[in-house]
Amino acid sequence: MLPERASRVPAGPLRNRAVTVIRVGTRASALALAQTQQVAARLGSAAQAEVELVPITTHGDTSSDSLSSLGGTGVFASALRDALLAGECDVIVHSLKDLPTVAHPGLRIGAVPKRADARDALCARDGLTIDTLPSGARVGTGSPRRMAQLRAARPDLTIVDIRGNIDTRLARVGGTDAGIDDDRRLDAVLLAAAGLGRLGRSDAITQLLELGDWPTAPGQGALALEVVDIRPSRELEQGLQAVDHAASAAAVDAERLVLAGLEAGCAAPVAASAVLDSELLFLTATVYAPDGTARITASHAATPDSRGAKHLAEAARDVASRVVAELLGNGAADLAPLRSMKD
Ligand SMILES: NCc1[nH]cc(CCC(=O)O)c1CC(=O)O
C-alpha cells in the first residue's frame, strides 16, 4: 500500500541546511499521528536530523468489519512493516500493545520510549465511576480483557461491544438528554489513559483505575520504534538511543513474554503489569474467564545484576517464565481461549 504524501516536520535549527532526513512511518489515525509526532520530534533533535512523517492507511483503519475478521489487531502492524521492508520509511512507530509478540524476520525493536500511564480510564457521563454507574448502565469496550474485568466488578452492567477511534467512542457517552441516538448512546466507555492523554482528551476521564485492582494489557501505554535489522545510519542510531528508556523496555518485555509464553493473542483476556524500581523487576499477570466469574493471578520478582540491557533482558525472561509456569500450572489455559486472535 502506498503511503499518502508525507508531511515534513522541520527539526529546528537545521531546517535550512542539507540534512539527513529520517522518514517515520505511522498509522494515519489521530492517535497514531499524535504519538508519532511527539516521539519523532525527539528522535529528530537527538539525531540532529529532519524527520518526515509517512502516514500509512491500513485496511484496518478503513474497514468497519470486526477486527477478528480482518485477521486481528496485527493487520495494523503488518501494513507498517511492509512499508518499512519496502524502504518507504526508516523507522515505524507502533503502540506496543497492538504489536504481535512474535518477532518479524528482518526487523527489530530499536527503541521503547519512556512509558506513559499504563492505566485504564473510565469516561462516564455525569462524573460516574465503576461503583456509582446505575444498574444496567451501558458501558462500551471492544476488549475481551476489559469486558471480563467489567463483568467481574459489576455483573449488572450492560457491556456494549464497540470499535472505532477514541473520539468516536467518547462522542457516544452522554445522558438520555444528550441528543445521541438511543441505540448508540452509552453511559461510559473504558479507554487507555495514555491514548486519551496523547490526544489531549484526559478531561473526559471520570475515574482512573489502579493497576493493582485493574491491571491492563501487556505493553499498554508504551510505544515501540521498529527498524530493519541491519546497522542503521549513525543519525538514526543516535536518535534511537536517545529516545530508548531501559526500564520501560524491560517492563514491557516481561509483560509481552507472558503473552508469548501463554501463546496468547493480543485480544486474549490477559492483563500484565511490570515495573522496574531501584532493585527489582516485579511482574504480575492475570488471566480472566471471559464471563468474569474467575481469574488466575501470578506475581514474581527478579533482581537484575545490573541495569545493562543484557541483564534487564535476562531478568525479564526469568520473571516472565516463572509467572507463565504458575499461571499454566493453576489452569489458566482452561479458563480462557488464550489463542483467540493470535497473530
Ligand atoms: N487497541 C487500541 C489501542 N492501542 C493503543 C491504545 C492507546 C494507548 C496505548 O495503550 O498505548 C489504544 C486505545 C485504547 O485501548 O483505549
The ligand as a MOL file (V3000), in Angstrom:
LIG
                    3D

  0  0  0     0  0            999 V3000
M  V30 BEGIN CTAB
M  V30 COUNTS 16 16 0 0 0
M  V30 BEGIN ATOM
M  V30 1 N -6.1120 -1.2440 20.7410 0
M  V30 2 C -6.3160 0.1530 20.6410 0
M  V30 3 C -5.2760 0.9810 21.2860 0
M  V30 4 N -3.9570 0.7680 21.0850 0
M  V30 5 C -3.2430 1.6660 21.8490 0
M  V30 6 C -4.1700 2.4550 22.5120 0
M  V30 7 C -3.9000 3.5630 23.4200 0
M  V30 8 C -2.7370 3.8100 24.1520 0
M  V30 9 C -1.7160 2.7840 24.4950 0
M  V30 10 O -2.0080 1.8260 25.2060 0
M  V30 11 O -0.5720 2.9990 24.0960 0
M  V30 12 C -5.4550 2.0300 22.1550 0
M  V30 13 C -6.7470 2.6030 22.5870 0
M  V30 14 C -7.2940 2.1140 23.8930 0
M  V30 15 O -7.0660 0.9670 24.2890 0
M  V30 16 O -8.0010 2.8790 24.5490 0
M  V30 END ATOM
M  V30 BEGIN BOND
M  V30 1 1 1 2
M  V30 2 1 2 3
M  V30 3 1 3 4
M  V30 4 2 3 12
M  V30 5 1 4 5
M  V30 6 2 5 6
M  V30 7 1 6 7
M  V30 8 1 6 12
M  V30 9 1 7 8
M  V30 10 1 8 9
M  V30 11 2 9 10
M  V30 12 1 9 11
M  V30 13 1 12 13
M  V30 14 1 13 14
M  V30 15 2 14 15
M  V30 16 1 14 16
M  V30 END BOND
M  V30 END CTAB
M  END
